[in-house]
Amino acid sequence: MREYKRLAVVLPVGPNDGPGAVDTLASIIHYAGESRIIAVVDDTGPRSGFADRGREMSQDIFVLPAPPRAPGGQGGLWVKITAGYQWLLERYAPDVILRLDVDALMIGHGLADHAAQEFAKDPTVGLIGSYKIRSDGEIRDWSWAARRIRIETGLRGLMHPACRKVLRELITHARVNGYVPGEHALGGGYIHSLMAADELQARGWFQLPSLASSNLGEDMIMGLVTVAAGYRVADFARSGDPLSMRWRGLPAHPNDLLAQRKLLTHSVRYWADLREPEIRRIFRDARTAGSAVGQKLS
């Protein structure tokens, strides 16, 4: 029997991402609510000390070693992320599963509730995030992903025959379900329903190590497998939505995102002249101020 949780989080941590990951974990602990489980897929190495630091932060954090032979930030990253999904789904039944980048932050309360309500509106939706419409209102461009899929499933894909075979099989399933080549939700932070994640787990599609050789972004692969499993992807990061996302840099000044009551944002690497340390400090101060208000009220 799996244990129920309101929210599960999968957070992959790369070799140089330990310090940032600690702050991102702090944001999750502060805003995620009590019914949570956090699977960290750790690729920092045994000498970094990150695994021990992560476990010390909360009993809800489980640090898993990254799977071997899955290098890089494309298909290799997808293999690492799915190791986290597999671990979670074998033990827990969360309402929603948030996949988060190290350079994303939770910045408000109630994300799991909003996501669960979104999935309840339409159970055919299995994945939500920055999908068709960007947080600034512009249309997201999937053309690079579509071209990459054509390359990896065509003659040039024969350089990696096992990967090509799996991609072609997934494309066949996805086309039946109306797949638009390249469609995906931005990988900085997206959310699966439990039903969709369970379906992917049951089909064995979280166990496709041959995809480690793909140069598709992990988010592009996740969009493909989700649609192949019979679920749709939907927007959850438009101007009025809880997520505010951008591929590189923040979509707005940190204070504006807080004023707009956004709940999750990506990427904290920079905004205008602000750089990551200052951006993280602003959001960390907001967490501290919120905690102080809560203590005063109690």
N, C-alpha and C positions, 0 to 999 in steps of 0.2 A: 504494500500500500504506500503510495507516494504521499508526502507531506504537502499540505496546501500552503501556498504563500500568495499574497496579493501581487507582489512584483518580484521578478527575477532579473538579474543584470548579468550580462556577459561582457567582461572588460579584458581585451587583449593588451598586454604590456610588452613593448619592444625592448631591445637591449639597452637603449639609452633613455627610457621613459619612466624609470622608477620615481624620481622626485615629483614629476607632474602627476603621475598616477596616484601618489599619496594624497595630493590635494583633490583630485577628481573623486577618489574614494570618500574623502571627507565630505564632499558635496552630496554624494549619494546617501551616506549615513545620516546627514542632517535632514534631507528632504524626502527620502523614499518612504518613510513611515516604518512602523514596527514590523509589519508582516512582509519580510523581504529576505532574499537570499542572493548573494553576490559571488559569482564564479570569476575569478581572475586567472587568465591564462598567461603564465609568467614566462617570458623569454629573456629576462634580464641576466640570467646566469646565476650559479650558486654563490658566487662571491659578492654579489651586489648587496646582499642583506635585505633586499626588498621583500622577499617572501615573509620573513619574520616580522618585518614592520607592518605589512598588510594584515597578517593574522592578529597582531596585537591591537589593531584598530577596532575590531568588532568580532564577536563570535559568529556573526552572519557572513563573514568573508572567508571563502575557501580559495586558497591559492594552488592552482594546478600547474604542473610543469608543461611547457609547450611541447607538442608532439615533435619528434625528430623528423628530419628530412622534409621540412616544410618552410624553407627560407623565404625571405622577401615579404613584400607588402601587397601582393596581388593574390594569385591562387594559393600561395603558401599561407597568407594571412587568413584566407577563408578556411583552410584546413585547421588552423589554430582556433578560430572562432567556433567552428562546428564541434571541436573537442569540448568546448565549454557548454554548448547546447546539449551534447550527448550526456555529459556528466549531470547537468541539471535535470534533464527529462527522465533520467533513470531514477531519480530520488525525489523530485518535487513536481507538484502540479500547480504552477503559478497561473494566475489569470492572464498576465501579460509578461512578455520577455523583452527587455530592453537591451539592445546591443549598442555599446557605447565606445567611442574612441577616447584615448587618454586626453586629447585636447578638446574634449567636450566637457560641459559642466551641467549638473542639475542646479537650477537657480530659483526654484519655487516648489511649493508643496502641491500634491494632488495629481501628479502625472499618471499614476496607475489608474486612478478613478476616471480621468478623462479618456484614457486609452481604452479602458474596458467599455465605457459608454459608446465609444466610436465603433468598436467591434460589434456591440449589441445591436446597433442600428442596421448593420448589414453583415451577417455571418459569412458571406462569400468573400469578404475582405479579410485577408490574412496577414497583411503587412502594411504598416503606415509609417510615414515619414515625409521628408522633402522629396516629392514624387514628380508631378507634372509642373507645378507652379512653385517658384522660389519664394523665399520669405519677402523679397522686394517686389514681388508681383510679376517678374519676368518668367518666361517659359524655360524650363530646363531642357538642355540639349543632350539627347542620347546618341547622337550620330557617331561619336567615337566608339562607344560600346558596340553599336551595330556593326561598324566596320571591323572591329576586332573579332566579333563573333564570326563574321564571314571568313576572315583570315584563318581562324583557328579550327573552323569546321570544313575548310576547303583544302586544296592541295598542299598549301604551306603548313597546314596543321599536321601533315604526316610526319613532321619532325618529332612530334610527340603523339604517337598513335593512340595510346591509352586515353590520354586527355581528349583527343579528337573524338574518339568513339563515344565517350561519356557525354560530351557536349552535344553531339549529333542526336543521341538518344533523348537527352533532355529537351532539345529544341523540338523534336518530333512531338513529345508530349505537350509542350507549351503551346505550340501552334494550334493544336486542337482546342485549347482554352482561350484563344484570341490574343496570344502573346504578340506584343509589338517589339521587334528586335531592339535590344539595348535597354528596355525599360527597367527602372530600378529606383529605389529610394536611396538617397545620399547616405554613404556609410558612416558619417560622423555620429549618427544616432538614429536608429530606426527600431520599430517595435513589432513583434509578432504576437498574434493571438496564440493561446495554448492549442486550439484545434489545429491551426496551420502547422505549428511546430511539431505537434504529435504526429501529424500526417507525414511530414518530412522524415521524422525519426522512424516511423513504421516502414516507409519505403526504402530505408537505408540510404537516403540521400544526404545525410549528415556524415556518411562514411564513404567518401569518394576521394581517397588520397591521391589518385592520378591527377586531380585538378590542381595540385600544387604546382604543376608546370605551366599552368595557364597564366597569361598576361592580362586577363580580364581583372578588373577591380573586384574585390570580394563582394562589394555591394551589388555589382552587376551579376555575379554568379548567384547571389542570394535572391535577386529579383527573378532570375530565370527559373531556379528550382521552385520558388514559391508559386509562380504561375503554372509551371509544369505539374504541380501537385493539385491544381484545381482551384487555387485561391487568387484573388485580385490584390493589386497594390493600390493604395489610395493616399491622398494628400492629408498631411497632418502638420504642415509647417508653412501654411500661407500666413498672410499678415494677421489674421484673426485667430490663428491656431495656437496651441500651447508651445509648439517647437518654433525656434527661430534659428535657421541653419544657413550656413554658407560653406562652400568647399574650402576656401582659403580665407582666413581672417573672420572676424565677427561680422554679422550683418548690420550691427548698429553699436553705438557706444554702450558700454556696460550699464551705465545709469539709465539709459533709455530702455534697455531690455528689462531691467528691474521695474521701472515705472510702468511698462506695458504688461507686467505680471506674466512674463514668459516663464516657462517651467524648465526648459532645457535649451542649451545653445551650443553651437560649434561654429568656428574654431577659435579658441582663445589665444592663438599664436600672435595675433596683432589686430589692432583697429586704428586706422589713421597712424598717428605718431605713437600710440600706446603699444607696448610690447607685452609679451606674455606675463612676466613677473608682476607688472603693474595691474594688468587685467585680472589676474588671479587674486591679487590683493584686494581689489575693489569688491569682487564677489565674496571673498573670504570675510571682509569687513561687514558685508550685508548679512552673512550668516551669523556672525558674532552679535551684530546689533539685534537680529531677530531672536536669538537665544536670550539676550539680555531682557528684551521686552517680555518674552514668555515667562522668564523667571520672576520678573516684577509683577506680572499679572497673577501668577500663582501664589 
